[in-house]
Amino acid sequence: MQEVLNIIQKRQSARIPFDSERPVAKEDLRQILEAGRWAPTAHNMQNFEIIIVDDKKVLEAIGSMKSTVSETFIRENYQHLSFSEEELLKKKVGILGTMFPPAWRTPGYKPDKDTDSGRPIQTSPVMLIVVYDPDRRAPASEGDFLGIVSLGCVMENMWLMANSLGISFHVVSTIATDPVEKKVKSILNIPNRLKIPFAFRLGYPVTTPAKYLRVRRNVEDFTHHNRFGNKDFN
Ligand SMILES: Cc1cc2nc3c(=O)[nH]c(=O)nc-3n(C[C@H](O)[C@H](O)[C@H](O)COP(=O)(O)O)c2cc1C
């Protein structure tokens, strides 16, 4: 049991460049997909298709796409940031501001061209793009809410498997937002009715990743006993 918790606690985001010359072995990729295959989904819909992109030209085309950071992103991103480790440790939620380029953590910044974030996609050995059909929703699930929750289970299963295999994993949400999503769909020949909920890069870091502060609320912070607000359980 402790082993499962260990794997869960060790899973983490790799916002770092990967070694383009070090491929992810096919057997490992298969294991990651196998973990996704066994994810729970509402009504066992298995509402996903996964496109494995390891063609360097295609990665180049996706990675070199220019995206503009929206004002909404900058405003809402700011609300989740801490500007010192002390602040983050106190808050226990959110992200350290230094994880983002300066422009992304400056309220009032007028989005223009995307800040240069290196070439993380182009230099990744492989990227997995997940797609789903929003019209094939779980019965009576408004906004396909249950289908989307299911996709989160798929993500987590694959993430845990990848990290267990020593493979780094980085979710790249910009792929799922317009206008990037539209262009990626066109590059990958994805039918228009399908949507990209998430995509991620897989690989091995070029250098030893710097340790970063990871915080979580305590269990008693989010648990309630028998009725909301009753904290006598702990
Ligand atoms: C649905 C979802 C979308 C995410 N999108 C991004 C993203 O676009 N870029 C990124 O660097 N991390 C992304 N993340 C990673 C989270 O920021 C990360 O899981 C969180 O900050 C906790 O850090 P940890 O993964 O290291 O525990 C995403 C995670 C989830 C579940």
Ligand as a Chemical Component Dictionary entry (heavy atoms), coordinates in Angstrom:
data_LIG
# 
_chem_comp.id                   LIG 
_chem_comp.type                 NON-POLYMER 
_chem_comp.pdbx_formal_charge   0 
_chem_comp.three_letter_code    LIG 
# 
loop_
_chem_comp_atom.comp_id 
_chem_comp_atom.atom_id 
_chem_comp_atom.alt_atom_id 
_chem_comp_atom.type_symbol 
_chem_comp_atom.charge 
_chem_comp_atom.model_Cartn_x 
_chem_comp_atom.model_Cartn_y 
_chem_comp_atom.model_Cartn_z 
_chem_comp_atom.pdbx_ordinal 
LIG C1  C1  C 0 -5.360 19.305 -16.330 1  
LIG C2  C2  C 0 -3.942 19.751 -16.056 2  
LIG C3  C3  C 0 -3.366 20.704 -16.879 3  
LIG C4  C4  C 0 -2.056 21.117 -16.666 4  
LIG N1  N1  N 0 -1.456 21.984 -17.543 5  
LIG C5  C5  C 0 -0.153 22.290 -17.383 6  
LIG C6  C6  C 0 0.534  23.103 -18.339 7  
LIG O1  O1  O 0 -0.007 23.527 -19.339 8  
LIG N2  N2  N 0 1.837  23.396 -18.124 9  
LIG C7  C7  C 0 2.513  22.919 -17.020 10 
LIG O2  O2  O 0 3.700  23.189 -16.897 11 
LIG N3  N3  N 0 1.888  22.144 -16.109 12 
LIG C8  C8  C 0 0.589  21.816 -16.269 13 
LIG N4  N4  N 0 -0.038 21.012 -15.369 14 
LIG C9  C9  C 0 0.709  20.536 -14.192 15 
LIG C10 C10 C 0 0.285  21.235 -12.897 16 
LIG O3  O3  O 0 0.647  22.582 -12.933 17 
LIG C11 C11 C 0 0.961  20.487 -11.760 18 
LIG O4  O4  O 0 0.466  19.177 -11.719 19 
LIG C12 C12 C 0 0.751  21.154 -10.407 20 
LIG O5  O5  O 0 1.342  22.434 -10.384 21 
LIG C13 C13 C 0 1.357  20.325 -9.288  22 
LIG O6  O6  O 0 2.734  20.089 -9.529  23 
LIG P1  P1  P 0 3.311  18.613 -9.664  24 
LIG O7  O7  O 0 2.728  18.006 -10.913 25 
LIG O8  O8  O 0 4.782  18.744 -9.812  26 
LIG O9  O9  O 0 2.898  17.867 -8.444  27 
LIG C14 C14 C 0 -1.335 20.580 -15.568 28 
LIG C15 C15 C 0 -1.938 19.627 -14.739 29 
LIG C16 C16 C 0 -3.217 19.205 -14.982 30 
LIG C17 C17 C 0 -3.822 18.134 -14.091 31 
# 
loop_
_chem_comp_bond.comp_id 
_chem_comp_bond.atom_id_1 
_chem_comp_bond.atom_id_2 
_chem_comp_bond.value_order 
_chem_comp_bond.pdbx_ordinal 
LIG C1  C2  SING 1  
LIG C2  C3  SING 2  
LIG C2  C16 DOUB 3  
LIG C3  C4  DOUB 4  
LIG C4  N1  SING 5  
LIG C4  C14 SING 6  
LIG N1  C5  DOUB 7  
LIG C5  C6  SING 8  
LIG C5  C8  SING 9  
LIG C6  O1  DOUB 10 
LIG C6  N2  SING 11 
LIG N2  C7  SING 12 
LIG C7  O2  DOUB 13 
LIG C7  N3  SING 14 
LIG N3  C8  DOUB 15 
LIG C8  N4  SING 16 
LIG N4  C9  SING 17 
LIG N4  C14 SING 18 
LIG C9  C10 SING 19 
LIG C10 O3  SING 20 
LIG C10 C11 SING 21 
LIG C11 O4  SING 22 
LIG C11 C12 SING 23 
LIG C12 O5  SING 24 
LIG C12 C13 SING 25 
LIG C13 O6  SING 26 
LIG O6  P1  SING 27 
LIG P1  O7  DOUB 28 
LIG P1  O8  SING 29 
LIG P1  O9  SING 30 
LIG C14 C15 DOUB 31 
LIG C15 C16 SING 32 
LIG C16 C17 SING 33 
# 
